[in-house]
Amino acid sequence: MNTTQLLEMLKRQLKALEQEVLQHDSRLPAAQRKIMQDTERFNQALFIQHGAQLAPCVEQLAKSIAQLEKQLKLRLAPHVVELSCERIQDRFTAVKRAMLTTGINLKAAEQHKASNRARFAKRQQSAHADSGFGWIANNVMQNSHQLYEELNKHLNWEKKIAQKIELLEANIENCHSVDKIKLQNDILLMHRRLGKCRQAISYIEDRIQTFERPHQRNNR
């Protein structure tokens, strides 16, 4: 494949991705956009973007392709062009993955709010402990507190693993080819751990909903 064919292929992929992202963003309810407005969905080495909408990523990806086109016209060194191509491919992959994981990111953001509500409920429980009915609150909230504590623990792990992935991905661009394979394996391992951590978060969330649902019905 020559450079002209390469650029044409990338531009076609970009156009197709743009349509997918437009559909993705248009389906997001305003409530979900608000919940995720401060959520970082990518490491900064890939995109500078916050929130659920992914249109800004398409714009940055278009600039990367334009930059590659300039590099080819200037006939820069092959390794420079190769790194640019790898970066563009990584960005395509990241956007597609983000479209698939919007639900997961939304749930994580919701659980942060749920954790805040749990802390507020705990303070209320302490404030009403002298009312004579504190034993009821303790009995109802005991397992819920444990679940929220476990959730917060896994959310912290999720954040640390994501930061580790970001660091590894930043280092891989500047390492030698011999070390690159090891770093790629390390990144794959961390992604697996991140996936398991998010599965655990999802499981805990379901347990919280199962536990709280009867109490919600009783309080209606």
C-alpha positions in Angstrom: 0.0 0.0 0.0 1.4 3.3 -1.0 1.1 6.6 0.9 -1.9 7.8 -1.2 -3.8 4.6 -0.6 -3.0 4.7 3.1 -4.3 8.3 3.5 -7.4 7.4 1.5 -8.1 4.4 3.7 -7.6 6.4 6.9 -10.0 9.1 5.7 -12.6 6.6 4.8 -12.3 5.0 8.3 -12.6 8.5 9.9 -15.7 9.3 7.9 -17.3 6.0 9.0 -16.3 6.5 12.6 -17.7 10.0 12.6 -21.1 8.6 11.6 -20.9 6.0 14.4 -20.0 8.7 16.9 -22.8 11.0 15.8 -25.3 8.2 16.4 -23.7 7.4 19.8 -23.8 11.0 21.0 -27.3 11.6 19.7 -28.6 8.7 21.7 -27.2 10.0 25.0 -30.0 11.5 27.3 -29.2 14.8 28.9 -29.2 13.2 32.3 -26.4 10.8 31.3 -24.4 13.7 29.8 -24.7 15.6 33.1 -23.6 12.6 35.2 -20.5 12.0 33.1 -19.6 15.6 32.4 -16.4 15.4 34.5 -15.5 11.8 33.7 -12.1 11.3 31.9 -12.6 8.4 29.5 -9.1 8.4 27.9 -5.5 8.9 29.0 -4.2 12.3 27.9 -1.7 10.6 25.6 -4.6 9.7 23.4 -7.3 12.4 23.7 -8.0 15.5 25.8 -11.7 14.9 26.5 -14.2 14.8 29.3 -17.7 13.5 29.4 -19.9 11.0 27.5 -19.8 12.7 24.1 -17.1 11.5 21.7 -17.3 14.0 18.9 -14.3 16.0 20.2 -12.2 12.8 19.7 -13.1 12.6 16.1 -11.9 16.2 15.6 -8.6 15.4 17.3 -8.3 12.2 15.2 -8.8 14.2 12.0 -6.0 16.5 13.0 -3.7 13.5 13.6 -4.4 12.3 10.0 -3.8 15.7 8.6 -0.5 15.8 10.5 0.5 12.4 9.1 -0.3 13.7 5.6 2.2 16.6 6.2 4.8 14.2 7.4 4.5 12.1 4.3 4.8 15.2 2.1 7.9 16.3 3.9 9.3 12.7 3.6 10.2 12.4 7.2 12.0 9.4 8.6 10.1 6.1 8.3 10.1 5.6 12.1 8.4 8.9 12.6 5.7 8.1 10.1 5.3 4.6 11.7 4.8 6.1 15.2 2.2 8.4 13.8 0.3 5.6 12.1 0.4 3.5 15.3 -0.9 6.5 17.3 -3.7 7.0 14.8 -4.7 3.3 15.0 -4.6 3.4 18.8 -7.0 6.4 18.7 -9.4 4.6 16.3 -9.4 1.6 18.7 -9.9 3.8 21.8 -12.9 5.6 20.3 -14.5 2.3 19.3 -13.9 0.9 22.7 -15.3 4.0 24.4 -18.5 3.7 22.4 -18.9 0.1 23.8 -18.1 1.1 27.4 -20.3 4.2 27.8 -22.7 2.2 29.9 -19.8 1.0 32.2 -18.5 4.5 32.6 -22.0 5.8 33.3 -22.5 3.2 36.0 -19.2 4.0 37.6 -20.1 7.7 37.7 -23.5 6.8 39.2 -21.8 4.7 41.9 -19.6 7.6 42.9 -22.8 9.5 43.6 -24.3 6.5 45.3 -21.2 6.4 47.6 -21.7 10.0 48.5 -25.4 9.2 49.3 -24.2 6.4 51.5 -21.9 8.6 53.5 -24.7 11.1 53.9 -27.0 8.4 55.2 -24.4 7.3 57.6 -24.1 10.8 59.0 -27.9 10.9 59.3 -27.8 7.6 61.1 -25.4 8.9 63.7 -27.4 12.1 64.1 -30.5 10.1 65.0 -28.8 7.4 67.1 -30.2 9.0 70.3 -33.8 8.9 69.1 -34.4 5.4 70.5 -34.7 3.9 67.0 -31.0 3.7 66.1 -31.1 -0.1 66.3 -33.5 -0.2 63.4 -31.2 2.0 61.2 -28.2 -0.2 62.2 -30.1 -3.4 61.3 -31.2 -2.0 57.9 -28.0 -0.4 56.9 -25.4 -2.9 58.1 -25.0 -4.9 54.9 -25.5 -1.8 52.7 -22.6 -0.1 54.4 -20.4 -3.1 53.8 -21.4 -3.1 50.1 -20.7 0.6 49.7 -17.3 0.2 51.4 -16.4 -2.7 49.0 -17.6 -0.6 46.1 -15.4 2.4 47.1 -12.5 0.0 47.4 -12.9 -1.3 43.9 -13.5 2.2 42.5 -10.1 3.2 44.0 -8.5 0.1 42.5 -10.1 0.9 39.1 -8.6 4.4 39.2 -5.1 3.2 40.1 -5.1 0.5 37.4 -6.3 3.1 34.8 -3.4 5.4 35.9 -0.9 2.5 35.5 -2.2 1.8 32.0 -1.8 5.5 31.1 1.8 5.4 32.4 2.7 2.3 30.4 1.1 3.5 27.2 3.0 6.8 27.6 6.3 4.9 27.9 5.7 2.5 25.0 6.1 5.2 22.4 9.7 5.9 23.5 11.0 2.5 24.3 13.1 0.1 22.1 11.5 -2.6 20.1 12.9 -5.3 22.5 11.2 -3.6 25.5 8.1 -2.8 23.6 6.8 -6.4 23.6 7.1 -6.6 27.4 5.3 -3.3 27.8 2.6 -4.4 25.5 2.2 -7.6 27.5 2.1 -5.5 30.7 -0.6 -3.2 29.2 -2.6 -6.3 28.2 -2.3 -7.7 31.7 -3.4 -4.4 33.3 -6.4 -4.2 30.9 -7.4 -7.7 32.0 -7.2 -6.6 35.7 -9.2 -3.4 34.8 -11.8 -5.6 33.2 -12.1 -7.9 36.2 -12.2 -4.9 38.5 -15.1 -3.4 36.5 -16.9 -6.7 36.5 -16.6 -6.7 40.3 -17.9 -3.2 40.4 -20.9 -4.2 38.3 -21.5 -7.2 40.6 -21.4 -5.1 43.7 -23.7 -2.5 42.1 -26.2 -5.3 41.4 -26.0 -6.5 45.0 -26.6 -3.0 46.3 -29.7 -2.6 44.0 -31.0 -6.0 45.2 -30.5 -5.1 48.8 -32.0 -1.7 48.6 -35.0 -2.5 46.4 -37.2 -4.1 49.1 -36.5 -1.1 51.4 -37.4 1.4 48.6 -40.7 -0.4 48.1 -41.5 -0.4 51.8 -40.8 3.3 52.1 -43.2 4.3 49.3 
